[in-house]
Structure formats: structure tokens, C-alpha cells
């Protein structure tokens, strides 16, 4: 199961961050329109991500106490209407609609998110490719590059933030 280190913060604007990313040659992967349908499960999180006509079921668990290490599994779904199929057997908890600008810098995915009903956010996801020590070092480098090394992170999913409103 893949493992990554995550961070989420609320921001007023993405423009300063985009300038820094371009200056540091982060690769812009594109703008993604995503709909995440979260389902009620006993442990962890389960969501169906609909992105550009593609349906991916994502199951993950996250350590919310210390650093945000997250285990996740992806399952590509096909068929006429995967969302309807799942809706017939699972209880929908929340739906999150967002527009995401995706950048890659080494093994870190940088998400500049505009989330319907919540506003603008920055998310970092550094993939563990060797060990936690090196992943943490790369993660801290990206935080420093973006000027966010001392920020208070949000330790909740968009699902939880929307549910709390």
C-alpha cells in the first residue's frame, strides 16, 4: 500500500505560490475538475473520485496525531455509471467539488485547490519512495521553498471541513 506525507493549509490566494513553483521549475501537470463522493465506512475514508470521466475508488487511513502519514489504495472502476452503482450499496456522506491545479516537484504533488463551499487551499503530498526520513526531508524542503514551514496545518479532510459547516 503506498504511503505519503500530507499537509493542508487554507490560503487567501494561489498566485504567490504559483510564482514560486514556476521559479523553482515545478512541473505543471494541468487543471483537474474533481468530484469526490465520500461513503460512510467503519474505519478510514472511502471516496469515489470522478475526474475527466475517469472513476477511481480511493481507500485510505491517515495518522492525524503527529505528522500526517497516509496509506492509500486506488481501484480504477469502469462501467456505465460507477457512482450510481456504489450509491445503491453504500451510504453517501459528503460530496466535495473542487478545481485543482496540480504541480509536481520531485516526489511531491502540490495541489492548489479551490473547493466549493470552503475556498482556496494548498495541499502537499510527498510520496514515500525510500524511507520516512528522506521523505520528511523532501517534504520540509518543499514547505521551505513555498514559505510555509511554520504554518498551522489543517488536520481534516475536505469531507470533514464541509460536514463541520
Steps between C-alpha positions, in 0.01 A plus 500: 500500500655839402584745778532876485549798730229765474436860593198723443470873567241765417630782282358830380643466149703259287685765296807535731532122521478459121778756450724310742421168332583638154823659626605163645407307185218299651324319216142614438295187426172676426175617649272224623129520567431249775190373672566289809208297633574383855329188634431405857731221619606371841868595483703737282362680197351372176425726207422476133695759305350602170755684288475563127261207454727263696371330818745399774403352835747614766529341844732654752589532863692787647696567819340823626699516824852584386627542147229422251617169354232351282462146360283473194379258235361586156251293306408606146132445424333452164144452392196702412470703822734403789365781721143373472612142554678592825211721611275193488718307748675768711382805693623831358632726776626808316579622151798728444531695175833663426719647231861392550817630341754221525875557513776242550829575670723194536280250691255759630158568353403862559128570480360851471136430576191714470236306694132582456362628830843518669733724296864472400750249640851371450562128541833321489542125460854364510517138390713260703743350249782393732457572872309737726810702589573590136132560421478736797813683382353548151166605650666761723699631201178564305341670802802727533508573126134607517557704816258295710736316733343646817132495406227334700369215291141387478468144623172417330379384162286724281218261591539582868536874436178506297317287756603742778339798322 
